[in-house]
Amino acid sequence: MPAKDVYHNVVITALEKDGWLITDDPFKLKCGTKDLYIDLGAEKLIAAQKGQQKIAVEIKSFISQSPVRDLENALGQFILYYDILEEQGSDRILYLAIPHRTYTEVFTEPIGKILLKKNRLRLLVFDPRQEVIVQWIP
């Protein structure tokens, strides 16, 4: 299994504060003979719909010297997991969890705005100090 991200426990706490139940840590995907691991699986009871919403969350810290390189790696991993989940008919919605600092430094710049405009990914933006979710996109 892969190593846990620096913010792994922070994101768990933030999701729990937001009413999510962590169901998988990690969430295992099998594709042919290959095993892949998304950082977390979670679900939440939605009272208005009388059903459950299920998500898978890949956590990225963006702490290297190059935020663009981190973005390239995160996006590649996100697309791979997204396509496998879709191919398998999963009812989980995939999110990329990023610190608020990364959102302001990368996703408010043209390079990040393009991805958000094209609806290429879903973001879960969290505050690592307060251990809360700041924003869900979309």
N, C-alpha and C positions, 0 to 999 in steps of 0.2 A: 504494500500500500504506500501511496505517496506521503511525503511529510506534510504536516498541517501548516497552513498559512499563519503568519504572525498574528493576524486578527481573527483567527478561527473562533476562539472562545468569546471574543467581543461580539462577533456576529451572532453566535448562539444566544448570548444574553440579550442583545437587541431584538432578535426575533421573538424570544420568549416574552419580553416586555411588551411587544406588540401583539401578543396573544397567539403566537404560533407554537405548535407542539413539534419538537424535533423528533422525527420518526426514523431517520437514517443518518449515521455519522461514521463513515461516509455513505453516500448513496451509490450503490454498485450498479454499473451498467455492464451488460455482456453483449458483445457484438462478435458473432462467430466464435473464434477461439480466444479472443482478446477480452480482458477485463479492464474496465475503465472505472474511475472513481470521481464522482462529483462530490464536492466537499460536504454538502448537507442536503437532506430531504426534510421537508416540513409540511404540515397541514394545519388548516385553520377552519373551524366550523363557522360558516356564514349563516347567521340566523335568518336574514331576510330571504335567502334562497333555500334555506333548509337543506343545505348540502355542505360539502367540503371543498375547499380550494387547496390544491396541492402544488407545491413548488419544489424546485431543485435549485440550489444556490452554489455557485462557484465563487470562491473568495479570492480576491487578488489585492495585494498590498501596494503595488507600484512603488517599490523602494529602491530600484536599481538606479544607476546613473542616467539612464535613458528612459523617460516616460513613454516615448514613441515605441521603443523596443518592447517595453512592458505591455503597451496597448496591442502591438502586433501579436505577441504571444497570447495574451488574454483573449483577443478576438478569435484567433485560430482555435483555441481550446473551446470557446463558447460555440462557435459554428459546428465543430465536431460533435459536441454533446447535444446541441440543438437538433442536428440532423438525425442522430441516432435515436433520440427520444421521439422525434416525429415519425421516423421509420417504424419504430416499435409500437406506435399508437399510444404512447404514454399520455396520461392525463395531467402530467406535471408541467408547469410553466417554468422555464429556465430563467434565472436571474444571475447577473454578474454583480457581486457585492464589492463595492469600492469605498475607500474612505472619502469623506467630504472634501478633504484637501485635493485628492485626485480629481474629483468632479470639477472643482473650481480651476485647477491647473490644466486639465486636459480636455474636459468635455464642454467647457465654455469657450474654448479656442476653435477656430475653423475645422481642425482635424477631427475633433470630437463632435462638433455640431453636425458635420456631414453624416456621421454614423447615426446620430439621434434622428436627424431629419429623414434619413432613409429607413428608419425603424429596423436597423440591423441588429439591435440588441436591447435587452431590458436591463435596467440598472436598479440596484438596491444601494442607495447611498447612506452610509452610516457615519455617526460621530464616534470615533474610537475612545474619546475621553469620557463622554457621558454614556456610552454603550447603548445608543438609541438609533433607530432608523430615522433619517432626516427626510428622505424622499424616495418614492418609487417611480421609476420612469420606464415605460408608460404605465 
